[in-house]
Amino acid sequence: MVFQIDTIETEDQAKVFAERLSGPSQIYFLDGVWGSGKSEYLKKVASFLPKNFKFVQLALWKPSNKATLAKKIFLATNPCLAVLSTLLGWVLICVMVVGSVILAYESVAPPSNKSNIPLRVTAIAVIATTLYGFLKDKWLDVDRIRMAISSWSLRNTKKHKILVVDDFDRLEEKTQTELYMFFNSIRTTPSGLVGKCQEPARVIFVGDLRKLKNNKDNYLRKIIDQKIVLPFSLQSQTVAHYMVAKIQSKVKCDCSAIQELFTIENRTPRDANLFLAYVKREVIEQQKVGKVQLDQELLVIYLYIFHPDKYQKLLDGWLPKSEEGKPENNLIAGDMKEKDQDDTPVTKLMRLLFRPRASNPPDFSKNTSAYFVNELATNHSLFELREIINSNSYILKELLDTTESGKGSEYEEFCYFIENMSEEEYSSAQHRLEESVMSVMRSEVRHQPNSLIRLIFKKRSDSVCKGKGNINNTKCIEQFDKIFDDAGIAESTERMYYYRACLDLYGDLQYGNGVLTRSIPAINVDSVMAHFSEKAKSIEKRSDFGKRDYDAEALIVQLGYSYYLDGPINPHVNPDFQSKVESIEKLKPSEYQAFWRVYDIQILKDNRTGMSDNIKLTGSKALEFGYKGQLYSVSVLKRLAEYI
């Protein structure tokens, strides 16, 4: 979603200007700085003009266009005639070339029935092009003819054309002078027969009056009839108000200092939208709210965009000198009395806002790197976070081994850092991260992964499956398996556990249009079960099955990873535990407990009776079938009770 200021209403002012344009013919100068909304305002004006009036846009500020001014004006005022004249010239040239080729061929190999048509056509084309070139060089002033036709077109009372010259202040002085002469020539109505149905032309030239190159002797005042100023709603103070309102619709912060600076420096709607784009990226998308002082962050962004020299000072370590006493109430006008500094409004604001603060979150002086553009708002710099990966294996493994209950701010910021790394940066750190992950996961049997480990597994899944389709893609698993090859894991059941425990095989639930759906990841339940199915069956047939660590995974991958009594989200049927009873009962105690935990079938103590031996089995509905003369749920309850 685009983050920009809301549309500024200028309809009333546009209607008034349109009424002026449809009245007596005049030449106008629309004054405004670049990016102040002049073009959009003129579009609004055009929508209120009568049907027999229309704007003719003359875009001269194009360095790549080497045509003469007369030709550019002619093309803008008479586009159809300009195209036809150009096309006619090319047709004559093509006829001349083709005719010459035909005549040359006939001179070498004369045809039996010779026709004079090619000769006549070619002669006419040659005479026409030669005569045009001769007259153009000697007596025929083509540009003058173009100017005359353009003037007649602009002064036509049947179809009123209003010439709009945009970015007039950007033109070269020579071009501006030529335009002044042209404007002067179309101010009056020609006499005689030519002057019938004619009136003085209407012209609007647009630009910044202060930047005109030829305005020494008020020459402009002799040409224009009226100077038009943009509506007040497009002035910097109004634009600043709209900009701040947009920011505060997303985050709650004090924007008064930026609003005042924006007004003092006469910023435009284009400036406002550029600033908002950076605010969205740096504050909202990078989730800096609550991690930085927002008024300081906004000023850093402002300096980065509009005052790169001041931003460089911050990068070089600049901080305001400490002073006793309270700061002035007026944010910018107050004199901060630092004689070694300049007194521009932006510098005064820098001295004021970047003062150290005894409040949370950490201010600019305490957590400087977090405030810079393209930096994350964490308690560590990006350099320090990268060093954890590259040089400090102890801290990295400590973070990877953090339990869910032991998470702290350092853990959260490191997860955020890993999640937001660019593809290129993560690729360079991926091997070391995955090596550390496998070291932690193998530190004990069935180690429970935390969210950081799951994130690293997910990033590997995303990278190996990118561009390979969405579901049932065995190539993804084959490439993903290399993480286990590098770790020296030969046992398939151990790999099965890591797929199940460290990856989200079911995907995310999504709700939309009254329907609950599930997004299926590339490495999913079906693809993993299909990949390990035959291997799991062969492992189950081993004579010592059930005595090894991770043996339960061979049964889990065949039965399915979760137990659902009903529901439309998971299309799988409930696991057929009865078909695997004999193998389940072979599992050693640790594997037996791990197996039932997967399906949330565990012993639950009933504390309501106050008796410690009053226990029951959760999820027992799935085990309501006979086994050795009793319900299998009773057998499972008894065996699990032995391990309490």
N, C-alpha and C positions, 0 to 999 in steps of 0.2 A: 504494500500500500504506500502511495506517494505521500510524503510528509511535507506539506506546503501550507502557506497561508491561505485562508479562505478567500474566495472571490470577493474583490472589493467592488461594491456597487457604485457605478458612475453613470447610471442611466439618465438621471435628471440633467446632469451637465452635458452629456452626449446629445440629448434631444435639443438643448439650447444651441449647441454648436452646429448641429445639423440644420436647424432653422436658419442660422446665419449663412451657411453655405448655400442654401437654396434661395437666398435673397440676392441682393445686388452683388455683382462679381467683385471679388477682392483677392488680394494676396495676403496669406497668413503665415506667421512663423510660430510653430508649436514648440515652446521652450521646455526642455527637460534634459536631465543627465542621462547617460547611457544606462539602460536597465530600469528606468523609472516607470515603465508601463505605457509609453507613448503609443507603441504599435497596437497593443491590445485596446487602448482607449479609442484609437482611430477605427478599429474594427467595430467597436460599439457604435461610434458615430455613423459609420457606413450603413449600419442596420436601420437607422432612422431616416435616411435620406429618401426623397421621393424616387419613384421607379425610373424616371428619366434622368437621374443623376447617378454617377458612379465614380469611384476612385480609380485613378490610373497610377499604379505604383512604379516609380522610377528608382530602381536600385543601382546606384552608381558606385557604391563603395565595394567594388569587387576587383581586387588587384589583377585577377586572371583575365578580365575582360579588357582587351586592347582596342576596342572599337572607338570611333570618334564620339564626342558628346552628341552631335546631331543624329548620328545613327542610333544611339541608345535611346534618345528621346523619341525618334521616329518609330522604333520598335515597340516602345511602351505605349505610345498614343495610337498607333495604327498597326497592330500586330499582324492582322490578316494581309494588309497591303505589303508590309515588310517581308512576309514569308513568300508572297506571290512574286515580288520583284526579285528576290534571291533565287527562287525556284526557276524563274524565267531565264536568269543569267546562266544557271547550271545547265538548263535544257539546251540553250544555244551552244554552250561549250561542248556538251556531249554530242550534239548533232554535228558540230564542226569536226570533232575527233573521229566519230564513226564514219562520217562522209569522206574524210581524208583517207581513212583506212580502205574504204570501198574503192575509191578512185585509184589509190596506189595498187590495189590488187588487180583492178581491171587493166591498168597499164602493163602489168606483167603477163596476165593471162586474159586477153580480151574475150568477153562472152560472145556467143553467136548472135543473140538478140540484145544488143546494147540499148540500155535505157538512159535518158538524160535526166531522170528525176534525181538521183543522188548528186549529180553535178549541180543542179539548180538549188537544191536544199543546202548543200554545203556552201555554195557561193553566197546564198542569203545569210547564213549563219556567220560566215567569215566577215562579210561586209558589215553586219550588225555589230559584232563584237569589236571589230577594228574601229568602226566609226565611233562607238561608245568610248573606247579607250582614248581615241584622238581628241574627241570633244571634251572628255573629262579632264585631260591634261592641259588643253589649250583654252577653251571657252566655257565648258560646262562645269558649273559649281554644284556638284551633287549634294553636298552637305547643305548648301543654301536652299536647294529645292526641298530637301527633307525637312529643314526647319520651317519653311513656308507651309508645307502640308501639315506639319505638327501644329503650327500656330492656328491654321484654319480649323483643324479638328478640335483643338481646345476651346476655340471661341464659338463653336457651333451651338446655336440656341435650341436646336431640336433634340440633340443628345448632349447633355451637359457632362463633360468630362472634367474631373477635378484632379489636377496633377499633384501627386504626393511625392516629394523628394525626401527620402529617409536618410538619416545619418549625414545630414548636410555638413555638420561640423567636422566630419572625418575626411572630407574631400580635400584634394590639393588646392592651394590658393588659386592656381590657374583655372581649375575647373569651377571653383566658386565664382570667379570673375566672369567666366563665360556664361554661367547660369544667371548672374545678375543682368547681363545684357539681354539674355533671352527673356527673362521675366519682364524687363522694361519694354521689350518689343511687343509683348502680348497684353500689356496693360490697357492699350487703346484699341478702339474699333476702327478697322480700315474703312476708307471712304469709297464711294462708287459702287459699281456692280458687285465687286468682290465683298464689300462690306455688308451686303444683305444677309439676313439671318445670322449675323455675327454680333458678339458682345465681348467686352474684356474678359480674359481668361481667369479662371479660379485656380489658384495654386496654394498648396500648403507645403512649406518645407520645414523639416523636423530636425532638431538638434539642440545642442547646448550652446546658448548664446555667448557664454563666456569663452568658448573655445573657437569662435570664428576667426579665421586668419586675416580677413580683409574688412575690418570694422573700425578703422582708425578715424575716419572723418564722418562717422554716422552714415556711411554709404548705405547700410542696410535699411535705415529709417526712410531713405528716399525710395526704396523699392517696395517695402511691405506696407500694407494698410493697417493690419492689426497684429499685435503680438498676443498669443494665447498661452496662458499658463495652465498646466495640468490641474485637475480638480484637487482640492485640499485632501480628499480621501486617498490620493496617491502620493502625498508628501511623506517625508521620512517619519514624522511623529506618529502619523496614523498607521503606517506600515509597521512601525515598531510595536504599536499596540496590538495589531493583528498577530504579529510574530510571537509576542509574549503569551498571548491568549492560547496560541497553538501549543506552545511548550507546556504551559500549565494545564492543558487538557490531558497531558500524559504524565507529568511529574509535578509534584508540589515543591516549588522553590521560589526564592526571592530573585526576581529578574529585573529589579528596578535599576540596578547599575548598568546592565547591558542595554536596557531600554533607553536610558538617558544617553549613553555613549552612541548608540545606534542613531539617535536623533541628531546629536551634535555633529556627527560625521556625515550627515545627509545620505544615509544608506538607502538603497532602492528595493523595490519588490524582488528583483533578481538576487540582490545580496541577501535578502531575508530568506528566500527559498534555498539558497546555497548554504546559509548558516543552519537552517532547519535540517537539511540533509545530513550535515555532520553531527548535529545534536541527536538525530535518530540513530545514527551508526555508533557514535561514541558513548552516548548516555543510555539510550534505551536498549539497543540490540546487544551492547556489551554489558548490560545490567550493572551500571555503575551507581544506580540509585541506592543509597544507604552505604556506599563504600567510599564515596568522595563528597567533599563539600561542593554542592552543585553550582553555587554562584562562582566559585573559583574555576570549576571545570568549564563553565560557559565562557568565562573570560579567556581561558587557555585556547578554546576552540576559535574564539573571535580573533585572537592574536595570530593563530596559525593561518587563518584565511586572509585577513585583511592587513596584518602587520607582521610579516615574516621576520623582519629584523628584531622585533620585540620578542617573538617566539624563540628566536635563536638565543637571545639573552637568557631566557629561562633554561634552555638546554645547556647553556654554559654555566649554570649554577647561580644565576642572579636571584637575590632575595632582598626585600626592602630593609633599610636600616631600622633597627629598633629605636623607638622614641617613647619617651614618657608622656603620659597624658592620654586623654581620649581623642579619637579621630574626629574630624569635623563632621557635622550632620549632613552637609551637602556632599554627596558622594564624589563629585568630580570638581566642582568649583573651589573646594577647600584647598588652601595652600599647605602642602605637606612639609614645606621648608627644608627640602633637600637641595642645597645649592649646587651639588654636583650632578643633578639630574635635570633634564628638560622639564618644562611645565605644560606639555601638551595634555589634553584631557585623558588620553589613553594611558600615559605614564603616571598621572596622578591616581588613576583608578588602579593601576598595577600596584603602586605603593600601598594603597589602602586595602585592597582585597587579599593580597598575598601576605599580609601580616600573620604571624603565628597565632593559632587559636587553641584554647584549652577546651576542646569539645570533640565529640565523636560525630562522624567518622574522622579518621586522621586527615588533617589539613594538608595543603600543598607542601608546606615546609617539612612535614613528617613523613609523607609518603609520595614524594615528588613524581616518581616514575609513573604512578598510577594515573596521573592527570594528563600525561602527554597523549597526543593523538596516536592511535594505533597501539596503545598499551592497554593491558588488562588492569582492572581495578582490584588488585590483591594486596595482601600484606607483604608480599615479596615482589621484587622486580622480576621481569622476564629472564634476566640474566641469572638470578639466583635460582629460579625454578628450573632453568635448563641445566644448571650445575648439579641439581639433585639427580637428574637423569645421567649426566655425563661423568660425574666425578664422585658422587656421594651415594654409593650402593647401600650403605647402612640405612640412611634415611629413606631411600626409595623402598627397600624391603620392609621397613617399619610401616610405611604408608600402605603398602600392599597387604600387610598382615594386620591392619587395623580392623577391629571388630565393628559391627554396626553400632553397638552401644558406645564405642570409644571414639567416634568421629569427632573431630574438632575443626576449628577454622582453617588450620594448616592443611588438613585432609581435604576439606571442601574446596579450597582455592586451588590445590594441586589437581583435583578432578576437573575443575573448571578450565584450568590451563590445558590439560590433556585434551579435553573435549573440543576446545576452540583452536587447537593448533592447525596451521595450514597443512595441506596434503604434503607439500614438499618438506616442511619442517618435521612433521610426524614420521615421514618415510625415513629420514635420517636417524631418528631416535627409536624406530620401531623394534629393531633387533634387540637392543639393550633392554627395552621395556618388556618384551615378550620373554626374554631370557630370565629376567628377574621374576616375572609372573610365574613361570614354570618352576623356578626354584622354590618359591613360597608355596605353591600348590602341592609340591611333592615333599614338603617338610613334614607332613603327616598324612596318613591314609584318610581319604575323603575330607580334605581340608575345605572348609566352607568359604567360597570366594566372596569378597566384599564388592561394593559397587564399582570401585576402581578397576579391579581385575575384570569384572564383567564388561566394563567400558573398553578396556584394551582388547578383549576378545571380540567385542562388537566391531571395533575399528578394523581388526584383521579381517573379519567376515565381510565388512563393507568393501575393503580394498581388493580382496581376492575375487569377490563376486561382481565387482563393478563391470557392467556391460555384458554380463553372461546370463541375463534373464532373471526371473523372479523366483521360480519354484522348481523343485525336483532337479536341481542342477548338480550332477555328481562331480563335475569339474571343479566346482567351488570347494567341495569337501576334500577332493584330492589335493588341491593347493593349500587348503587350510591345514591339512595333516602335517605339513612340513614343520609346523611349530613343535609337533610332538617328535618328529624325526630328529630335529636339532637337539631336543632335550633327552634323546636316547630312550624314549618310551616305546617298548616293543609290544607290550601286552595290550590287546585290543580292548579289554574290559576297562582298563584305566582310561583309555581315550574316550570310550563311551561315557564315562562319568564326567569328564571335562566338557564334552559337548552338552550334556544334560544340565550340568550345574553352572556353567559359565556363559552359556548362550541363551538368548531368548528365542526358543524354537517355535513358540506359538504366535509371536507377533503382538501387536498392540490392538486393544479394543478401541473402536471408533463409533461414535454415535452421531448420526446425521439423518435428517428427514424422517425422524421417528423410527429409524432402523439401526440396530446394533450390528456392526460388522467387525471383521478382524483382518488386519493387514498381515499378509504372510511373508516372512523374510525369505531370502534366497536359501539359506541353510535352515531348514525347518524340520518338523517332526517326521514328515513323510520321507524326506531325502536322507535323514540320518538313519531312520529305521531300515530303509532300503539298502543303505550302504553297509550296515553291520549285520543284516539279517542272517545271511549264510554263516558268517563267522560266529555269531551268537549261538546258532544251532549246534555247530561243531563243538563249541566250548561246553555247552550243556551236556554233551554226550561223554565228556571226559570221565574217567573212573574216579578222579579225585575232585569232581565238581563240588563246589560249595565250601571247600577248605581254604581257598585262596582269597586274598583281598580283592575287592571289586567284582567277585563272581556274580553278585546279585544283578549287576548291570546287564549281563547276558540275558536274563529273564525280563528285565525292565524294557530293553530295547525291542523285545518281541511282543510284549503285552501292551506297550504304550506308556507314555510318560505321565499321564494324569488320569484321575478317576472322576468322571462326570455322571451323575445320576440322570440328568436330563439337560435340556437347553439347546438352542439352535446355533450357538457360537462354535463349539467344537464338534466337527462332523464325525469324530471317531466314536465307536461304540465303547461301552465300558469294558475294561480288561477282563478276559476270561481266565480268572484265577484258578478255576477248577481244572483247567487243562494243564496247569503247571504245578499242581499241589505237590507231587512227589519231588520235583526239583526244588521247590521252595523250601521244603522241609529238610533238604540236604544242606542248606546254608548254615554256616557257623554263626554263633550268636551275634557278632558285630554286623555281619552281612544280613542276617535275618531282620534285625532291627532297622538297618538302613533301607532294606527293601520296602518294609511297610511304611516307613516315614515318607517315601516318595508319594504314596497314595493317601497320606494323612490318616492312616489307620494306626492308632496308638492307644495306649491305656490312658484313661481319664479317671481321676479320683473324684468321687462324689463327696464334696466337703459338707454338704447339707446335713448328712446323718451324723457327722462327727466321728465316724468309724474309718480308720485308715485302710481296712481291708475291703471296703465297699468300692469296688472299681468296675468300670465298664469299658467297652471297646468302641472308639469312635469309628464311624464308617462301616460298621458291621453288616449293614445291609448288603454290601457287595460279597459277603462271605456266607450267605444263608443257603448252604448246600451241605449234604452229608459227607462226613469223613470219619471213618473208623467208629461208626456207631453214634456219632454226635454231630452237631452243627460244626462246620469248620471254624466259624467265628469263635466258638467256645475253645477249640484247640489252640487257636492263635492267641486268645486272651490268656490262657494258662501258660503258654510258653513265654510270651512277652512279660508276664508277671514274674517269672523266674529271674529276669534280668534287671528288675528294679532294685 
